[in-house]
Amino acid sequence: MPNMEDTSLGGTSGVTMMNNFYFVDAVFVDEDSTHDLALLRMDPNLFQTELPTFIKIGEIEIKANPKVATLRIERPRDGTPVAVSGHLLLHDALVTNAGCRHQSRPRSPGDRQAHRCSHR
């Protein structure tokens, strides 16, 4: 569920919901230790199962709406704010890092312009 801040739902205003998770069992399928990745199969498949209501406010029921992630193959432009979240292999804690995308070296010998992060 996405975070919702100061939202009006079911005639109630100022509703804030954060850190809403739905836990599901998963079956280990395979791993790629070189890239620190694991492939898991959800059990049950959330795309084929009716999920329970997270919260009900008045007559409004809020449910999860799982979707397939959309990935882009192009690199973000220099200065684009980015965030990455994930679990380190063999660790339970979710780790999130945020910052700005930048190149580690100039694209060409004359390209030495500093790029500033635009999210601050």
C-alpha positions as CSV (number, residue, x, y, z in Angstrom):
1,M,0.0,0.0,0.0
2,P,1.3,3.4,-0.8
3,N,1.7,6.0,2.0
4,M,-1.2,8.4,2.2
5,E,-0.9,11.7,4.1
6,D,-3.6,14.1,5.0
7,T,-6.2,12.4,2.8
8,S,-10.0,12.5,3.0
9,L,-11.6,9.1,3.0
10,G,-15.2,8.2,3.8
11,G,-16.1,11.7,5.1
12,T,-13.0,11.7,7.4
13,S,-10.3,14.2,6.7
14,G,-6.7,14.2,7.8
15,V,-6.2,10.5,7.4
16,T,-2.6,9.3,7.3
17,M,-1.6,5.8,6.6
18,M,2.1,4.9,6.4
19,N,4.2,1.7,6.3
20,N,1.3,-0.5,5.3
21,F,2.5,-4.0,4.4
22,Y,0.7,-7.2,3.5
23,F,2.9,-10.2,4.3
24,V,2.7,-13.3,2.1
25,D,4.5,-16.6,2.2
26,A,7.0,-17.3,-0.5
27,V,8.8,-20.3,-1.9
28,F,12.5,-20.1,-2.8
29,V,13.1,-20.8,-6.5
30,D,16.7,-19.8,-7.3
31,E,19.4,-17.3,-6.4
32,D,22.2,-15.3,-8.1
33,S,24.8,-14.8,-5.4
34,T,27.0,-12.7,-7.8
35,H,24.3,-10.0,-8.0
36,D,22.8,-10.6,-4.5
37,L,19.4,-11.6,-6.0
38,A,16.9,-14.3,-5.0
39,L,13.9,-15.4,-7.0
40,L,10.8,-16.2,-4.9
41,R,7.4,-17.4,-5.8
42,M,4.5,-15.9,-3.8
43,D,2.2,-18.4,-2.2
44,P,-0.6,-17.5,-2.7
45,N,-0.2,-15.6,-6.0
46,L,-1.4,-12.0,-5.1
47,F,-2.4,-11.4,-8.7
48,Q,-4.9,-14.3,-8.6
49,T,-6.1,-13.9,-5.0
50,E,-8.7,-11.6,-3.4
51,L,-6.8,-9.7,-0.8
52,P,-8.4,-8.7,2.5
53,T,-9.3,-5.2,3.4
54,F,-6.5,-3.2,5.0
55,I,-8.7,-0.6,6.6
56,K,-12.3,0.5,6.5
57,I,-13.3,4.1,7.1
58,G,-17.0,4.7,7.0
59,E,-18.2,2.7,4.0
60,I,-14.8,3.0,2.2
61,E,-12.7,-0.1,2.1
62,I,-9.0,0.2,1.2
63,K,-7.4,-2.8,-0.4
64,A,-4.0,-3.5,-1.9
65,N,-3.9,-3.3,-5.7
66,P,-0.8,-5.4,-6.7
67,K,0.7,-4.6,-10.1
68,V,3.7,-5.8,-12.1
69,A,6.7,-3.4,-11.7
70,T,7.6,-1.4,-14.8
71,L,11.3,-1.0,-15.4
72,R,13.1,1.5,-17.6
73,I,16.3,0.6,-19.4
74,E,17.5,4.1,-19.9
75,R,19.7,5.8,-17.3
76,P,18.3,8.7,-15.4
77,R,19.8,12.1,-16.2
78,D,22.5,13.5,-14.0
79,G,21.0,15.2,-10.9
80,T,17.9,13.0,-10.9
81,P,16.8,12.1,-7.4
82,V,16.9,8.3,-6.9
83,A,16.0,5.9,-4.0
84,V,16.7,2.2,-3.7
85,S,15.2,-0.1,-1.1
86,G,15.9,-3.8,-0.5
87,H,17.0,-6.4,2.0
88,L,20.7,-7.4,2.1
89,L,21.3,-11.1,1.7
90,L,20.8,-12.9,5.1
91,H,19.5,-9.7,6.8
92,D,16.0,-9.0,8.0
93,A,16.1,-5.2,8.0
94,L,14.9,-3.2,5.0
95,V,17.7,-0.8,3.8
96,T,16.9,2.4,1.8
97,N,19.4,4.7,0.3
98,A,18.6,8.0,-1.4
99,G,20.6,10.5,-3.3
100,C,21.2,11.8,-6.8
101,R,22.4,10.1,-9.9
102,H,25.7,11.4,-11.2
103,Q,28.6,10.1,-13.3
104,S,31.8,9.2,-11.6
105,R,33.9,10.8,-14.4
106,P,33.2,13.4,-17.1
107,R,31.6,12.2,-20.3
108,S,34.2,14.0,-22.4
109,P,37.4,15.8,-21.5
110,G,35.6,19.2,-21.6
111,D,32.5,18.2,-19.7
112,R,33.4,19.2,-16.1
113,Q,30.2,20.9,-15.1
114,A,29.0,20.0,-11.6
115,H,25.5,18.6,-11.5
116,R,23.4,19.5,-8.5
117,C,20.7,17.3,-7.0
118,S,17.3,18.8,-7.5
119,H,15.4,17.1,-4.6
120,R,16.8,19.1,-1.7
